[in-house]
Structures are given as structure tokens and as C-alpha cells.
Amino acid sequence: MLNLSLYSMLIGGNGRHGAKNEAAARTAAELLALAREDAGAALAKLNPGGNALNPEQVEERLAQFGPNVVAQEKKKPLLLQLLERFITNPINILLTVLAVITWATGEEISDKIGAIIMFAMVVMAVFVAHFQEARSGRAVEQLRRMVSNTATVKREVDEVPNEAGAKEGSEDAPPARVVKKLEVPIDGLVPGDLVFLSAGDMVPADLRLLSAKDLFINQSALTGESMPVEKFAHSDAEAKVALEARSLCFMGSNVVSGSATAVIAATGANTYFGALAGSLVGQRVQTSFDKGVSRFAWLMLRFMAVMVPVVFLINGLTKHDWFQAFMFAVAVAVGLTPEMLPMIVAINLAKGALKMARKDVIVKRLNAIQNFGAIDVLCTDKTGTLTQDRVILERHTDIYGDENERVLEFAWLNSHHQTGLRNLLDVAVLDAVGPDLVQHLNAEYTLVDEVPFDFTRRRMSVIVRDKAGKHWLIAKGAVSETVAVCSSLAVGEHYQPLTPQRLDEVRAVARDMNDDGFRALALGVREIEVKPAYSRDDEKDLTMMGFIAFLDPPKDSAAEAIRALNANGVAVKILTGDNDIVTRNVCRQVGIQVDKYLTGPQIEAMSDEELTIATRDTPVFARLNPQQKVRVIQALHRDNHVVGFLGDGINDGPALRAADVGISVDTAVDIAKESADIILLEKSLLVLEEGVLEGRKVFGNILKYIKMTASSNFGNMFSMIGASAFLPFLPMLPVQILLNNLLYDFSQTAVASDEVDPEYIARPRQWDLQGIKRFMLFIGPISSIFDYCTFAVLWFVLGANAEAHQKLFQSGWFVESLLSQTLIVHIIRTGRIPFLQSWASLPLTITGVAICLVGIALTALPFGAWFGLVPLPGVYWLFLIAILIAYLSLTQFVKVRMIRRFGLL
């Protein structure tokens, strides 16, 4: 039953969309009126004369209606982009509010400086992330322009004269105009354009059909209908709303099978899809990556919500200065807030996208990068991925496997006259016929009609008329499906009945071809009565003429790429519409061991639970239709796998959407490119492997900051509570906490440049909040132990045990806290021994050293007094070195024990 929720939303009067709803209602009424008229009358309204548009008409209509693009997030002014980045992050708002309160209520110069530091944190979080994303966005956009969807349209264009014609004609004479079929970018279409549709096309605008042949449209994105809808060109007087009209096609849908010609009725924002996109623009579905980051942020905020009130009450009750206690609690809140997390995530994703762009991998959604790295099962088609995407017609034989020229002629007529999407097999057939034979066949036969390919019949037919006026139906397709509609065999010049014995012989010939690595198609022919139109019901009682056999040689790099993916924890499974014999043959050549395989009919007979179990040890799935590919992916999901799907065909759109990461190539059909998250400019598993590893590096670097922040904040909670309870003064001034936080966060902006250990990226990584909590509970308290050691040195050794010496105590903890946080990243960033087995990247090392030197220098330079810092005695530095070495050593020891017990996080 038709789901009219979209229709109701677009034209219903709920007051939220206002003028947009009124415009949508007008469009709906106009489309419905066109649907109820016959094709000729509709064409006369949209394109008086019914002719192909000329350049002047196209330019005029583009000016009137605008480009054929739906609502997109238009590029906004820089200030507005920065403002949106500011207000969409509640942490930025929190910091700004705290900064304003601190500035307004603070009486000391240090309070003003603290407010400035908080503002600086906001500015850094907003500006750095914005410019990093903008930089990567420009690089990716340059590549994305290379990948565009087009539509086939009839246009009037200027004829380019040849050299002789140019000499004969007058120099002042305008060029002659000719009507041609052109591939035009979708955004250049205008109302009144005459377009052609075939299987695999995206419907480029809202269309009124003029002719249609077995046309089935998937419009689930608009109506929620799961099954394709058959469309016709005749008037549809029974349609109550435009979406129900069988003579209309809508932007946002796609052609499943069949062919059609149509006239464009509406483009861009005036289409149904444009109205929907206008209401949803900017919305994003949360991925597992988004949810993981959000859960971690809320975990830190919960810690803050517990600690800040406790710190405030302890300091207020013990020191009796509630204003000072409030300012200290504000600073602690800022210190515990993961305010740089969105910036760190944005920088890492942006740099990852930039690196992948340099490897000709286009990331359509930034957050898909992490999912890319988390893939542990890659499902891919065979053709062009394992093979060279260069199909060669090797044999054209009769039913006994002997060469037969008549079979080649029939095959050429079928491939040449079909108007749908020509695949590599058709191209190979056309290339195999010489020009003399082409000329003869074109003169001898004329196209009458066709029955387009679909994935149920797995064959396509053309009907041609010879010079004698006879009509011939020529069917070409999968062996089993084509033989099923044959009743006789061509044996020499005679036809013989297709008996069970002869059927076994035919199948044996096809099987032998498959065993030799050929993909075999069957060819059936019959003379058919003359009638106005033909359909799939006419595909019966055919005469089996023979076979055409193709060779699609494996890629030299396929075996190496599969070994590399397997070594990196990614299992490769083949999901193909081809037959199992050819598929297994290719798999053996590229090193995929096929001990077990499943075919489409077998999958159809399985329950979901049975299929889930079967996918665990089945590497090859053959003879699949689109929905069966989706079922395999869903079965893998139920088994807790993160699935990537690489596809470029008409039948791959549903599987691309079902996978965690849809991957396609720039040469794919429109629906595949539209459904994909990532597009490869080179269809190669080696390129894919590089992208997977880059995704893991991005996730690893983000996790470094998360682990550091979680353990540091958890440790600081114990240090702050203890120091606040037992010291007669504040353990650190609010401005010092803020400065410490700013300097540390700045040092971590370079973490995106860091390398990741090979063993970390050797297997897929997913969000593990329990692992982060475990890391926090084990590593966090270690920092508190050495904070208390520092307290002891300052209190007992240096005599900073009274309010008169509080600046010495505060300066000492400030330096120890900053240096320990900055240096500990070298321990946490790797599972190896730091400085011996693994070095941080140069940018991360430089920023870390620079921040440590700044922190030390502030205690010695005059302007350090602005922050309440004072010079520290020489003996302090000796104790500090010992404390830091002990801290780093103990953390390394605990980290190693954790890895041995729990594995790498």
C-alpha cells in the first residue's frame, strides 16, 4: 500500500513549511494534471512543438528555473560558518558563559586573564577545526568534480563543419543545427528537455513519460514502497495524487529495468524530491562513530558534574571564601571538560580525508572514514575487482561447442540493438565483429522492439525485421534461464526437439566452458508473428542456437591485495550475479580458497538464522539478485560484523545502502555512485586496502587523545579532591588551571600527524567504551599517586606548607601537572616501548617539547607573575625529574600488563 507520508508532509498545511508547502501543492496539482492527459497533450504543454531544445532555449530556461539541483547546504559566509560551529557545540557555549562570568565577577587581574584564556580555548577549538576541514574539503571537492552523474538527453546543437565544408561555406553563415543524443550533467537539465531512461539510471527530474518499455522504477525513497513500480506512458485518469500516477517518474527514484523516453516537467527545488531535501537539508544520521564520541563526551561531563560541586563545597567549607571556591570550581569544570574533543576529531577526520584524496579515494561523508577502518568483512563483486574489467569474446559456438558464425551474428544483433545499459559483455560482442559484417547486418535487419534485461529473467531480447519482412526474436542471457524458454535446438541447418538427453548435453557443453574459465551465455532465436508490441511473454518456444563464451582474466594485483586484506583482518567475500563455476575458477586463480559456496536459489530457501550461520565459512555467493545480496549483508550484520560493500552495477544500489560502508567507483552507474559513502577513482583492492588502513590510523589517533583525556581527568579528580580537603589554600589558582589546560590542549593538536603502530592497524578497530573506562581506571590513578608525591616534596621538603608560601606550592604543581600530562602521551600513544621502539611524529614531538619549555619558562620570566607563578628552587627540578621518570615507568609497566591481559585498545 502506498505510503503517502511524504505527500502529506509536502502539501499538508502544518504551518511549518509555509510558502514551500504551497509551491509543492501547486507542483503536485500540475503534475497530476499532466498524468491524466495523454502523452501528446502533456508534451505540447511542456515543450510546444515537441522538438529538442536548442542552446538558446536551454539558456533561457536555466535563467528562469535555475540549475537542476535540489536543496543543498549552500556555502555560507565565513563568519556564519564559524558562528554555527560555535553554537552547535555546547562545550563552546559553556566555556563562553564561564568566561563572561569570570570577567564580570573577577576582581583580580588573574581573573581577567582566566577569562581571556577561556575565550582563547573557544577560538582555538572553532578556528583550527574549521580551517582544517576547509582545507581537506577543497581537496576532496576537486576530486568529487571528476565524479558526476549525467542524463541522456536529446538536444539541438551546432554542427561542427569538416574542413572541406568550412572552405565551401560562407564565413558569415551561421553553423547548421543538428539534433543529437547527448550526455548532459544533471544540473544542466531544464523543463521541456527530452530525456532517455535505461536500467541503472537515476531519474534526473520529475518526468512525464512519452513512451515506456517494461519500465520498472524504484521510488522507495519517496513513497516507502519496497517493490519496484511499473510505469506506462498512457494517461492515468485514476490517479488520486501525483505520487500514485503511473505515467510520472520522480527525481530521487531510479530505473530498475526497462527503458523509456520522457519530457521533464519540473527540476531542482520544484520537484518532489527537491521539496523533501529542502526540509531535511543539513540533517545527518548518527553513525557508530558519532555515537561513540558522544558517549565518551557525556562520560566526561558526568565526571565533571560529580566533581565540581564536591570541589566547590570542600573549598568553601574549609577555606571560608565562597567566591574563591566558586572561581576554583569553574576552573576545575573547564579543566575536566573535553572541550577540544570536537576539534581533535574534526582535525583527524579532515586530515584522513586529505590523505585518502591523495590516494584517489573520495570520501563523501567524513565520518565514514572510521567505519572504513572498522570493516572486518569486505563483500565485492568479481568483475573488475578480481578481474581486469576487460572482457574478451573468445568463442561463439553451436550447441556442441563448435565455432559458428551465425551465432556471432545473432549475438551482435542482440547487443547492437538493445537500448538499455550496455555492459562489458555487450561491448566485447560488438568489438568481435568486423566492419564488413557490421555493414551487412545493419543493411539486413532493422530494430522493431526489445524486451529489456531484468534480474528475474536474467536475459534480454530484441525483435528485428529482416528484408523479407519477417520478425525475429533474439534472446541472450544466462544459460539456465535462456534454455528454460527454448523448446528446440539448432543442429546444423535443422531444428530438433529439446529432449532431456539433449538438455543434459547442452548443459555439459556450458559446464565445460565454465570449467575452462569462460563465462558462457546462451542464445535463443525464433521467428515471431508480426504485432504492434512485444513483451516477456513472447520469450517462449525459442530455438537454442549455441553459446558465446567470454574470458575476463584475473588482475595481476588481485591475489596480492586479497592477501594484504586478509593479513589486516578483513575477510573478502564474493557476491556476484555470475554463475558459481566461473566465479570459483577466478577465485582459485587469485588465491581465495572456495571449500564452500552458496547460490541465489539456495539462499532463497534459507531462513535468516540459517543464512547467518552459513555466512561464517562461505567465501563465495553466486547467481545472486539484488535482494539476495542485501540478505547476505544483513546476515553478516547479525553476526556482529562491520561490512563494506564494493559495487558498481545496477543491482548493487540496495547492497551499498545496506552495508556499513558503501564503496563504488567513478565509472559506476548513477544509482551505485549515489548510494556509496566512498568512491574510488581506481577500481582496485590495493587502493581499498590503503583506505582501510588510513581509516584505522584516523581512529587510532583520535583514541590517543580520548585515552589521555579520560585517564588524566580521572586522576585529576582524586588529586583535586585530596588537595582541596587537606591544604589550607587552593592547590592551584583558577587561572593556572586554565592556562595549564590551554597549553596541554595546544600540544595535542598535532596528534593527527602521528603515526600508528603496525600491530594496531593490523586488525579492525571499533568503539569500545568499556575498554576506555578500563584504561581510565587503571592509568588515571597513577597520575594521582605522583601528584601526591609532588605535594609531599613541596610541603615537606620545600616548606610550602602555609598560605605565605602557597605560590611556591601552586607553581610546583602547575609545572609537574603540565609536564606529566604532556609527556605521558608518548607512553599512551603506542603499545610499544616509547623512544626505543616507537617515536612520535615530528610535529607532535615539537609541540610537546615546546609546551614543556613554555611551562618551565613561565616560572622564571617576569610575566609569569600575571598567572601567580614564581621561580622554583633547583632542588625542585631534581625531584621533578625523578617523579616524571617514575611516573612514565610505572605507566609503561601497567600499560604492558593491560595489553597482555586485555589486548590493544
Secondary structure in CASP SS format (residue, H / E / C, confidence):
PFRMAT SS
TARGET T0000
AUTHOR 0000-0000-0000
METHOD secondary structure of the structure
MODEL  1
M C 1.00
L C 1.00
N C 1.00
L C 1.00
S H 1.00
L H 1.00
Y H 1.00
S H 1.00
M H 1.00
L H 1.00
I H 1.00
G C 1.00
G C 1.00
N C 1.00
G C 1.00
R C 1.00
H C 1.00
G C 1.00
A H 1.00
K H 1.00
N H 1.00
E H 1.00
A H 1.00
A H 1.00
A H 1.00
R H 1.00
T H 1.00
A H 1.00
A H 1.00
E H 1.00
L H 1.00
L H 1.00
A H 1.00
L H 1.00
A H 1.00
R H 1.00
E C 1.00
D C 1.00
A H 1.00
G H 1.00
A H 1.00
A H 1.00
L H 1.00
A H 1.00
K H 1.00
L H 1.00
N C 1.00
P C 1.00
G C 1.00
G C 1.00
N C 1.00
A C 1.00
L E 1.00
N C 1.00
P H 1.00
E H 1.00
Q H 1.00
V H 1.00
E H 1.00
E H 1.00
R H 1.00
L H 1.00
A H 1.00
Q H 1.00
F H 1.00
G C 1.00
P C 1.00
N C 1.00
V C 1.00
V C 1.00
A C 1.00
Q C 1.00
E C 1.00
K C 1.00
K C 1.00
K C 1.00
P C 1.00
L H 1.00
L H 1.00
L H 1.00
Q H 1.00
L H 1.00
L H 1.00
E H 1.00
R H 1.00
F H 1.00
I H 1.00
T C 1.00
N C 1.00
P H 1.00
I H 1.00
N H 1.00
I H 1.00
L H 1.00
L H 1.00
T H 1.00
V H 1.00
L H 1.00
A H 1.00
V H 1.00
I H 1.00
T H 1.00
W H 1.00
A H 1.00
T H 1.00
G C 1.00
E C 1.00
E C 1.00
I H 1.00
S H 1.00
D H 1.00
K H 1.00
I H 1.00
G H 1.00
A H 1.00
I H 1.00
I H 1.00
M H 1.00
F H 1.00
A H 1.00
M H 1.00
V H 1.00
V H 1.00
M H 1.00
A H 1.00
V H 1.00
F H 1.00
V H 1.00
A H 1.00
H H 1.00
F H 1.00
Q H 1.00
E H 1.00
A H 1.00
R H 1.00
S H 1.00
G H 1.00
R H 1.00
A H 1.00
V H 1.00
E H 1.00
Q H 1.00
L H 1.00
R H 1.00
R C 1.00
M C 1.00
V C 1.00
S C 1.00
N C 1.00
T E 1.00
A E 1.00
T E 1.00
V E 1.00
K E 1.00
R E 1.00
E E 1.00
V E 1.00
D E 1.00
E C 1.00
V C 1.00
P C 1.00
N C 1.00
E H 1.00
A H 1.00
G H 1.00
A H 1.00
K H 1.00
E H 1.00
G C 1.00
S C 1.00
E C 1.00
D C 1.00
A C 1.00
P C 1.00
P C 1.00
A C 1.00
R E 1.00
V E 1.00
V E 1.00
K E 1.00
K E 1.00
L E 1.00
E E 1.00
V E 1.00
P E 1.00
I H 1.00
D H 1.00
G H 1.00
L C 1.00
V C 1.00
P C 1.00
G C 1.00
D C 1.00
L E 1.00
V E 1.00
F E 1.00
L E 1.00
S E 1.00
A C 1.00
G C 1.00
D C 1.00
M E 1.00
V C 1.00
P C 1.00
A C 1.00
D E 1.00
L E 1.00
R E 1.00
L E 1.00
L E 1.00
S E 1.00
A E 1.00
K E 1.00
D E 1.00
L E 1.00
F E 1.00
I E 1.00
N E 1.00
Q C 1.00
S H 1.00
A H 1.00
L H 1.00
T H 1.00
G C 1.00
E C 1.00
S C 1.00
M C 1.00
P C 1.00
V E 1.00
E E 1.00
K E 1.00
F C 1.00
A C 1.00
H C 1.00
S C 1.00
D C 1.00
A C 1.00
E C 1.00
A C 1.00
K C 1.00
V C 1.00
A H 1.00
L H 1.00
E H 1.00
A C 1.00
R C 1.00
S C 1.00
L E 1.00
C E 1.00
F C 1.00
M C 1.00
G C 1.00
S C 1.00
N E 1.00
V E 1.00
V E 1.00
S E 1.00
G E 1.00
S E 1.00
A E 1.00
T E 1.00
A E 1.00
V E 1.00
I E 1.00
A E 1.00
A E 1.00
T C 1.00
G H 1.00
A H 1.00
N H 1.00
T C 1.00
Y H 1.00
F H 1.00
G H 1.00
A H 1.00
L H 1.00
A H 1.00
G H 1.00
S H 1.00
L H 1.00
V C 1.00
G C 1.00
Q C 1.00
R C 1.00
V C 1.00
Q C 1.00
T C 1.00
S H 1.00
F H 1.00
D H 1.00
K H 1.00
G H 1.00
V H 1.00
S H 1.00
R H 1.00
F H 1.00
A H 1.00
W H 1.00
L H 1.00
M H 1.00
L H 1.00
R H 1.00
F H 1.00
M H 1.00
A H 1.00
V H 1.00
M H 1.00
V H 1.00
P H 1.00
V H 1.00
V H 1.00
F H 1.00
L H 1.00
I H 1.00
N H 1.00
G H 1.00
L H 1.00
T H 1.00
K H 1.00
H C 1.00
D C 1.00
W H 1.00
F H 1.00
Q H 1.00
A H 1.00
F H 1.00
M H 1.00
F H 1.00
A H 1.00
V H 1.00
A H 1.00
V H 1.00
A H 1.00
V H 1.00
G H 1.00
L H 1.00
T C 1.00
P C 1.00
E C 1.00
M C 1.00
L H 1.00
P H 1.00
M H 1.00
I H 1.00
V H 1.00
A H 1.00
I H 1.00
N H 1.00
L H 1.00
A H 1.00
K H 1.00
G H 1.00
A H 1.00
L H 1.00
K H 1.00
M H 1.00
A H 1.00
R H 1.00
K C 1.00
D C 1.00
V E 1.00
I E 1.00
V E 1.00
K C 1.00
R C 1.00
L C 1.00
N C 1.00
A H 1.00
I H 1.00
Q H 1.00
N H 1.00
F H 1.00
G H 1.00
A H 1.00
I C 1.00
D C 1.00
V E 1.00
L E 1.00
C E 1.00
T E 1.00
D C 1.00
K C 1.00
T C 1.00
G C 1.00
T C 1.00
L C 1.00
T E 1.00
Q C 1.00
D C 1.00
R C 1.00
V C 1.00
I E 1.00
L E 1.00
E E 1.00
R E 1.00
H E 1.00
T E 1.00
D C 1.00
I C 1.00
Y C 1.00
G C 1.00
D C 1.00
E E 1.00
N C 1.00
E H 1.00
R H 1.00
V H 1.00
L H 1.00
E H 1.00
F H 1.00
A H 1.00
W H 1.00
L H 1.00
N H 1.00
S H 1.00
H H 1.00
H H 1.00
Q C 1.00
T C 1.00
G C 1.00
L C 1.00
R C 1.00
N C 1.00
L H 1.00
L H 1.00
D H 1.00
V H 1.00
A H 1.00
V H 1.00
L H 1.00
D H 1.00
A C 1.00
V C 1.00
G C 1.00
P H 1.00
D H 1.00
L H 1.00
V H 1.00
Q H 1.00
H H 1.00
L H 1.00
N H 1.00
A H 1.00
E H 1.00
Y C 1.00
T E 1.00
L E 1.00
V E 1.00
D E 1.00
E E 1.00
V E 1.00
P C 1.00
F C 1.00
D C 1.00
F C 1.00
T C 1.00
R C 1.00
R C 1.00
R E 1.00
M E 1.00
S E 1.00
V E 1.00
I E 1.00
V E 1.00
R E 1.00
D C 1.00
K C 1.00
A C 1.00
G C 1.00
K C 1.00
H E 1.00
W E 1.00
L E 1.00
I E 1.00
A E 1.00
K E 1.00
G E 1.00
A E 1.00
V H 1.00
S H 1.00
E H 1.00
T H 1.00
V H 1.00
A C 1.00
V C 1.00
C E 1.00
S E 1.00
S E 1.00
L E 1.00
A E 1.00
V E 1.00
G C 1.00
E C 1.00
H E 1.00
Y E 1.00
Q E 1.00
P E 1.00
L C 1.00
T C 1.00
P H 1.00
Q H 1.00
R H 1.00
L H 1.00
D H 1.00
E H 1.00
V H 1.00
R H 1.00
A H 1.00
V H 1.00
A H 1.00
R H 1.00
D H 1.00
M H 1.00
N H 1.00
D H 1.00
D C 1.00
G C 1.00
F C 1.00
R E 1.00
A E 1.00
L E 1.00
A E 1.00
L E 1.00
G E 1.00
V E 1.00
R E 1.00
E E 1.00
I E 1.00
E C 1.00
V C 1.00
K C 1.00
P C 1.00
A C 1.00
Y C 1.00
S C 1.00
R H 1.00
D H 1.00
D H 1.00
E C 1.00
K C 1.00
D C 1.00
L E 1.00
T E 1.00
M E 1.00
M E 1.00
G E 1.00
F E 1.00
I E 1.00
A E 1.00
F E 1.00
L E 1.00
D C 1.00
P C 1.00
P E 1.00
K C 1.00
D C 1.00
S C 1.00
A H 1.00
A H 1.00
E H 1.00
A H 1.00
I H 1.00
R H 1.00
A H 1.00
L H 1.00
N H 1.00
A H 1.00
N C 1.00
G C 1.00
V C 1.00
A E 1.00
V E 1.00
K E 1.00
I E 1.00
L E 1.00
T C 1.00
G C 1.00
D C 1.00
N C 1.00
D H 1.00
I H 1.00
V H 1.00
T H 1.00
R H 1.00
N H 1.00
V H 1.00
C H 1.00
R H 1.00
Q H 1.00
V C 1.00
G C 1.00
I C 1.00
Q C 1.00
V C 1.00
D C 1.00
K C 1.00
Y E 1.00
L E 1.00
T E 1.00
G H 1.00
P H 1.00
Q H 1.00
I H 1.00
E H 1.00
A C 1.00
M C 1.00
S C 1.00
D H 1.00
E H 1.00
E H 1.00
L H 1.00
T H 1.00
I H 1.00
A H 1.00
T H 1.00
R C 1.00
D C 1.00
T C 1.00
P C 1.00
V E 1.00
F E 1.00
A E 1.00
R C 1.00
L C 1.00
N C 1.00
P H 1.00
Q H 1.00
Q H 1.00
K H 1.00
V H 1.00
R H 1.00
V H 1.00
I H 1.00
Q H 1.00
A H 1.00
L H 1.00
H H 1.00
R H 1.00
D C 1.00
N C 1.00
H C 1.00
V C 1.00
V E 1.00
G E 1.00
F E 1.00
L E 1.00
G C 1.00
D C 1.00
G C 1.00
I H 1.00
N H 1.00
D H 1.00
G H 1.00
P H 1.00
A H 1.00
L H 1.00
R H 1.00
A H 1.00
A C 1.00
D C 1.00
V E 1.00
G E 1.00
I E 1.00
S E 1.00
V E 1.00
D C 1.00
T C 1.00
A C 1.00
V C 1.00
D H 1.00
I H 1.00
A H 1.00
K H 1.00
E H 1.00
S H 1.00
A C 1.00
D C 1.00
I E 1.00
I E 1.00
L E 1.00
L C 1.00
E C 1.00
K C 1.00
S C 1.00
L H 1.00
L H 1.00
V H 1.00
L H 1.00
E H 1.00
E H 1.00
G H 1.00
V H 1.00
L H 1.00
E H 1.00
G H 1.00
R H 1.00
K H 1.00
V H 1.00
F H 1.00
G H 1.00
N H 1.00
I H 1.00
L H 1.00
K H 1.00
Y H 1.00
I H 1.00
K H 1.00
M H 1.00
T H 1.00
A H 1.00
S H 1.00
S H 1.00
N H 1.00
F H 1.00
G H 1.00
N H 1.00
M H 1.00
F H 1.00
S H 1.00
M H 1.00
I H 1.00
G H 1.00
A H 1.00
S H 1.00
A H 1.00
F H 1.00
L C 1.00
P C 1.00
F C 1.00
L C 1.00
P C 1.00
M C 1.00
L C 1.00
P H 1.00
V H 1.00
Q H 1.00
I H 1.00
L H 1.00
L H 1.00
N H 1.00
N H 1.00
L H 1.00
L H 1.00
Y H 1.00
D H 1.00
F H 1.00
S H 1.00
Q H 1.00
T H 1.00
A H 1.00
V H 1.00
A H 1.00
S H 1.00
D C 1.00
E C 1.00
V C 1.00
D C 1.00
P C 1.00
E C 1.00
Y C 1.00
I C 1.00
A C 1.00
R C 1.00
P C 1.00
R C 1.00
Q C 1.00
W C 1.00
D C 1.00
L H 1.00
Q H 1.00
G H 1.00
I H 1.00
K H 1.00
R H 1.00
F H 1.00
M H 1.00
L H 1.00
F H 1.00
I H 1.00
G H 1.00
P H 1.00
I H 1.00
S H 1.00
S H 1.00
I H 1.00
F H 1.00
D H 1.00
Y H 1.00
C H 1.00
T H 1.00
F H 1.00
A H 1.00
V H 1.00
L H 1.00
W H 1.00
F H 1.00
V H 1.00
L C 1.00
G C 1.00
A C 1.00
N C 1.00
A C 1.00
E H 1.00
A H 1.00
H H 1.00
Q H 1.00
K H 1.00
L H 1.00
F H 1.00
Q H 1.00
S H 1.00
G H 1.00
W H 1.00
F H 1.00
V H 1.00
E H 1.00
S H 1.00
L H 1.00
L H 1.00
S H 1.00
Q H 1.00
T H 1.00
L H 1.00
I H 1.00
V H 1.00
H H 1.00
I H 1.00
I H 1.00
R C 1.00
T C 1.00
G C 1.00
R C 1.00
I C 1.00
P E 1.00
F C 1.00
L C 1.00
Q C 1.00
S E 1.00
W C 1.00
A C 1.00
S C 1.00
L H 1.00
P H 1.00
L H 1.00
T H 1.00
I H 1.00
T H 1.00
G H 1.00
V H 1.00
A H 1.00
I H 1.00
C H 1.00
L H 1.00
V H 1.00
G H 1.00
I H 1.00
A H 1.00
L H 1.00
T C 1.00
A C 1.00
L C 1.00
P H 1.00
F H 1.00
G H 1.00
A H 1.00
W H 1.00
F H 1.00
G C 1.00
L C 1.00
V C 1.00
P C 1.00
L C 1.00
P C 1.00
G H 1.00
V H 1.00
Y H 1.00
W H 1.00
L H 1.00
F H 1.00
L H 1.00
I H 1.00
A H 1.00
I H 1.00
L H 1.00
I H 1.00
A H 1.00
Y H 1.00
L H 1.00
S H 1.00
L H 1.00
T H 1.00
Q H 1.00
F H 1.00
V H 1.00
K H 1.00
V H 1.00
R H 1.00
M H 1.00
I H 1.00
R H 1.00
R H 1.00
F H 1.00
G C 1.00
L C 1.00
L C 1.00
END
